[in-house]
Amino acid sequence: MGERFDAGAGLQYLNARYYDPKLGMFIQPDWFEVTMAGVGTNRYAYSFNDPVNLRDPNGNFVCGGGCIAIAAAAIGAFLASGEPANAPGPDDVSISQSPERTMANMVAGALVGAAVSKAVPSCSGACGKAAAAQKPTTDDQGSIVSSDDRSINPAPTKSQTVAPTERENKIHHIFGKPEHNMDALVDKYGSIEKAMDALDDAADTAYKSGKMNINKNGINSTTRINVGGIQVDILGGKVMDGRFSLGTASRRDIQ
Amino acid sequence: MKLSRFEYDVIFTILSNELPKLVGLIQKVNVVSREYTGVGMFINLSTESDSVSGYSKTLGTSFYANIEGIEHGIGAILYIDDGLLTMLELFCHGPEVFPKIIQTYSIEDLDA
């Protein structure tokens, strides 16, 4: 990919985000609006899962031959708005933006982007750093409106106990965070999808055999289960329609 | 960046119930970044303290919050590394979309 490889972490650095070659996807979602050119609905995918024909040199924009124009317009929109388009906000604060303002930012951004495109010879380091830059902003009460906030809205996949989108988000919530230390499970099952399936089934089996620590609200507190010979802490979660629905999971406290 | 009111209440509740000796640290915590996952949120924290205790643990087993619009409530995990607060994880117990705006909520101690 022509960018730096972090051998210690086993990750490829693509300027705006890290790419995990073992998973075949970014470990952080693209935080730009899914409808923007070159972003896509699966914000973890590398170049729309088509690395042969497409590339993503800066971690934010998929491109074939028209990389510079797409990236420059989007960077311009970003610079004009002062924040990533549609960046999600934390609690307490609504960050909704009017369509008029978004369009105005895009038009202004396209103009700025055109100027940027003349100054940037290729969509590599310079594009990536500009697109990756994030400017924290606050509202009148000092609450954060946008900072390093990022969201995902990936394409639906298979469903078990949750609807497709929620299941996909749950997979990334549990397996996408290094602090959860779930690599051993992914290694054992070969992919995060299969690891999630195994985790789902093992948690449900533990519940049905009476091993879950269910409290008065019907919520699992913390239960350590065995998933194919690997111990995992199941944190939270609830029984839904006779099947256990995962809250989150981690191997962080397992020696 | 400072903690939101909800984040402050979550951390205060967890520490009060599970590790009271660290409650004072909440005044020294800042938010480094927030990552929204659709079903939860990771709030990365920094703690302005020189006292490194070597205590590393995840807390939150007793925490439960009722949120307006979330039928099955949410849970929280507080990460402590070397005696410092490093991350707060929020997640939905059920198959629901985690709210981007939390204004009305109540917190329960499930161990009480």
Boltz contact constraints between the chains, C-beta under 6 A:
constraints:
  - contact:
      token1: [A, 88]
      token2: [B, 36]
      max_distance: 6.0
  - contact:
      token1: [A, 88]
      token2: [B, 100]
      max_distance: 6.0
  - contact:
      token1: [A, 89]
      token2: [B, 100]
      max_distance: 6.0
  - contact:
      token1: [A, 90]
      token2: [B, 4]
      max_distance: 6.0
  - contact:
      token1: [A, 90]
      token2: [B, 34]
      max_distance: 6.0
  - contact:
      token1: [A, 91]
      token2: [B, 4]
      max_distance: 6.0
  - contact:
      token1: [A, 91]
      token2: [B, 6]
      max_distance: 6.0
  - contact:
      token1: [A, 91]
      token2: [B, 101]
      max_distance: 6.0
  - contact:
      token1: [A, 91]
      token2: [B, 102]
      max_distance: 6.0
  - contact:
      token1: [A, 92]
      token2: [B, 4]
      max_distance: 6.0
  - contact:
      token1: [A, 94]
      token2: [B, 101]
      max_distance: 6.0
  - contact:
      token1: [A, 144]
      token2: [B, 1]
      max_distance: 6.0
  - contact:
      token1: [A, 147]
      token2: [B, 33]
      max_distance: 6.0
  - contact:
      token1: [A, 148]
      token2: [B, 33]
      max_distance: 6.0
  - contact:
      token1: [A, 149]
      token2: [B, 34]
      max_distance: 6.0
  - contact:
      token1: [A, 149]
      token2: [B, 36]
      max_distance: 6.0
  - contact:
      token1: [A, 150]
      token2: [B, 35]
      max_distance: 6.0
  - contact:
      token1: [A, 151]
      token2: [B, 36]
      max_distance: 6.0
  - contact:
      token1: [A, 152]
      token2: [B, 38]
      max_distance: 6.0
  - contact:
      token1: [A, 162]
      token2: [B, 95]
      max_distance: 6.0
  - contact:
      token1: [A, 163]
      token2: [B, 95]
      max_distance: 6.0
  - contact:
      token1: [A, 166]
      token2: [B, 39]
      max_distance: 6.0
  - contact:
      token1: [A, 166]
      token2: [B, 95]
      max_distance: 6.0
  - contact:
      token1: [A, 169]
      token2: [B, 37]
      max_distance: 6.0
  - contact:
      token1: [A, 169]
      token2: [B, 38]
      max_distance: 6.0
  - contact:
      token1: [A, 169]
      token2: [B, 39]
      max_distance: 6.0
  - contact:
      token1: [A, 170]
      token2: [B, 39]
      max_distance: 6.0
  - contact:
      token1: [A, 172]
      token2: [B, 37]
      max_distance: 6.0
  - contact:
      token1: [A, 173]
      token2: [B, 37]
      max_distance: 6.0
  - contact:
      token1: [A, 173]
      token2: [B, 39]
      max_distance: 6.0
  - contact:
      token1: [A, 173]
      token2: [B, 40]
      max_distance: 6.0
  - contact:
      token1: [A, 215]
      token2: [B, 110]
      max_distance: 6.0
  - contact:
      token1: [A, 217]
      token2: [B, 64]
      max_distance: 6.0
  - contact:
      token1: [A, 219]
      token2: [B, 93]
      max_distance: 6.0
  - contact:
      token1: [A, 221]
      token2: [B, 61]
      max_distance: 6.0
  - contact:
      token1: [A, 222]
      token2: [B, 61]
      max_distance: 6.0
  - contact:
      token1: [A, 235]
      token2: [B, 77]
      max_distance: 6.0
  - contact:
      token1: [A, 236]
      token2: [B, 75]
      max_distance: 6.0
  - contact:
      token1: [A, 236]
      token2: [B, 93]
      max_distance: 6.0
  - contact:
      token1: [A, 238]
      token2: [B, 72]
      max_distance: 6.0
  - contact:
      token1: [A, 238]
      token2: [B, 93]
      max_distance: 6.0
  - contact:
      token1: [A, 238]
      token2: [B, 94]
      max_distance: 6.0
  - contact:
      token1: [A, 245]
      token2: [B, 94]
      max_distance: 6.0
  - contact:
      token1: [A, 245]
      token2: [B, 95]
      max_distance: 6.0
  - contact:
      token1: [A, 247]
      token2: [B, 75]
      max_distance: 6.0
  - contact:
      token1: [A, 247]
      token2: [B, 91]
      max_distance: 6.0
  - contact:
      token1: [A, 247]
      token2: [B, 93]
      max_distance: 6.0
  - contact:
      token1: [A, 248]
      token2: [B, 91]
      max_distance: 6.0
  - contact:
      token1: [A, 252]
      token2: [B, 58]
      max_distance: 6.0
  - contact:
      token1: [A, 253]
      token2: [B, 58]
      max_distance: 6.0
